Amino acid sequence: ESERRTLDLVGGRIEDVDLSGLDAIVEEAEDEGDDHSEGVDDEETKVDLNEMDPSLPVSHIETPKISGQDLKLMMLAFMEQLPWLINRDLIDKAALDFVTNLNTRNNRKKLCQMMLEQYRNRLDLLPFYGRLVATLEPVMPDLALELSHALLQQFRAAVQNKKKQRVDWKIRCARFISELVKFGIIPKGEGLSCLRMVLFDFRGHNIDMCCAIVDAMGQFLYRSTDSHGKMKILLGVMMKKRDRVSDPRQQMLIDNAFYTCIPPPVEEKPKSASDPFQDFIRYLISNLSRYRMEITIRCLRKLDWSDPVYANYAVQCLSNPSLPRYNNVPYLASLIAALSSCHDWIGIRVLDQTLEDIRIALEVNSPSLHQSTVLSVIFLGQLYNYSVCDSPVIFKTLYQLITFGAFDPLLDDWNDLTRIGLVCELLLVCGEYFNVGSAKKKLDCFLAYFYRYLLAKEEAFKARDIVFPKNVRFRVEEMNDYVRKDIKIPESFDEAQRIVDGIQQQYGKMVDAAREGKVGHQTEEVVDEEEEEPRKIDCAAEVSRDDNISSSEEIVVSIYDENESVRVHTNRVMLPEDELFSRANAVSVPVSEIVVPTSARQKFHRSIAFDASASSTKSDDALKPGTETRMAILTRGKGNKTVLKAIAMDAPSFLTETWNAQREKERKELTVHKHITLSMNERMMMDDDESLSE
């Protein structure tokens, strides 16, 4: 019964579409629609379930008895569920369910009315409604015909009555017709006729309806062989009439609809031919990993570093930590350290570029640079871990992060917490190596200033009744537990300020003492004080609490730390004239190899320095034989304790060479231990990653 046609087919051939007279401006559009009488019977006819295939087994034949009330409930549930079927599989299942259980004349009428009148603001449902109607059309053609006639009637009424309907309802009607044209329910000729109607009177809401039609089915009609010619003419008329439209919004709609059908030609920019050798260098660094380290080092060492073009490009790639994956940034630092052993200038240039990137990010303070700045800071920490740079570079960067433009509204506003994260990231990467010697004291001193900066930010948030972000506070606590578990973060800004004031007071005394020339005298006092009291840990949290620590104890460390030289894998070559000069000025004093105790060597590691660079700053008279120089001597003090005292004597060259050799040996051992520790940590991390991936 449902397969019988009771309505006339929707007519309209492409050849019958008249395109003449579209350029003229017409005041009123003509009504080209024909009223179709619809005879709809309200009687309810159920599906004949007895017409089953006799070949099926009797056990599979089910003849359920469904009452009229149950059928109504099933139809209501189907209609409530239909707006939420937003993919092809669900729509196909719904069509099968409707054909199987709900195929009655009254239900078909209800479905048609629902698709026409309900959910008018849901334009995303129209393609799925079109698919549903196209699926049901072979078995119930009256549903498709009734829906098509109703939509065309609404469209013609909307074109005639320009102000009586809402524009969004008109756009929905135009898009629904376009979807049915694409599914073949409405002929292409009828679709072209609708487009001709709105183009004939191209003004007001007709412009929006025209753009909706062209946007929905314009490309389909333009690319179809039979409708291509007339669709091209209609598009040309639309673009001609665009110049008469004064509304910028409608002009934009017309352009978008036109370029949806005919995309603008894309001009292919000529690609510059890249050097394959440079591509190979970039490939090596981009694909750097733990297992490719050896072959990458071997290939880069074979590079012609005397060629400035390839050398500059290689350094540029090595200075970009974003090329390899984030987990492989430590391997990039290890690669730079390996190359610096052959060419010392590579590490220097990479380090300069990294520091320059951090400085630029601080000066510009753009959110677009924050992520790259974090990566640069982490890369700098890895360069220190692999001995490409020394600790003064790290501490200079740390102080720069919390002092350069601090609390400036343009550079570091009160609510900008980016620098706190940068400091935490840098210390989490390399802070574990600042646990002994002067580096430990420097880090303790820096933490005091950093906590004052942090608490100043917190005070700014409290002054404006804003809660300080907990994730930043947790990150700082994580960093503190990692580098200094014994230091407690100050509770308030006043407490942090007192700690900083104590440090500044002590260093002020040191500066005054250095200006008065009392360094040598105070060095001996330090030795006598340490003879009575063991050395204490100088941390930032204890400066304000412990008044028994002598300020003279800090003098030796601070003064000689200023003379610490930063070496970045430099290759020292002893020339023959240098050897002759050393022999000529050597003092023939038999000096045996001195074995310095471990405790004394740790205490006075930075205070006693035989540095050739320091002697070069003196006058020429100081280099003559017989000139007295302040040296150090080990003696036995009270209680058979080792005491290191400063004396005035002629500086023997053999003693200087022995002392420098001992220091160089210690530095190399420290570097070896650092590399061993890093390799063990990397191996443990790789094992953890493999276990997690399994």
Buried (B, 14 or more C-beta within 10 A) or exposed (E): EBEEEEBEEBEBEBEEBEBEEBEEEEEEBEEBBEEBEBEEEEEEEEBEEEEEEEEEEEEEEEEEEEEEEEBBEBBEEBBEEBBEBEEEEBBBEBBEBBBEBBBBBBBBBBBBBBBBEEBBEEBEBBBBBBBBBBBBBEEBBBBBBBBBBBBBBBBBBBBBEBEEBEBEBBBBBBBBBBBBBBBEBBBBBBBBBBBBBBBBBBBEBBBBBBBBBBBBBBBBBBEEEEBEEBBBBBBEBBEEBBEEBEEEEBBEBBBEBBEBBEEEEEEEEEEEEEEEBBEEBBBBBBEBEBEBBEEBBEBBEEBEBEEEEBBEBBBBBBBBBEBBEEEBBBBBBBBBBBBBEEBBBBBBBBBEBBBEBBBBBBEEBEEEBBEBBBBBBBBBBBBBBBBBBBBBBBBEBBBBBBEBBEEEEEBBEBEBBBBBBBBBBBBBBBBEBBEEBBBBBBBBBBBBBBBBBBBBBBBBBEEEEEEBBEEBBEBBEEBBEEBBEEBEBBEEBEBBBBBBBBBEEBBEBBEEBBEEEBBEEBBBBBBEBBBEEEEEEBBBBBBBEEEEBBBBBBBBBBBBBEEBEEEBBEEEEEEEEEEEEBEEEBBEEEBEEEEBEEEBBEBBBBBBBBBEEEEEEEEEEEEEEEEEBEBBEEEEBEEEBBBBBBEEEEBBBBBBBBBBEBBEEEEEEEEEEBBEEBEEEBEEEEEEEEEEEE
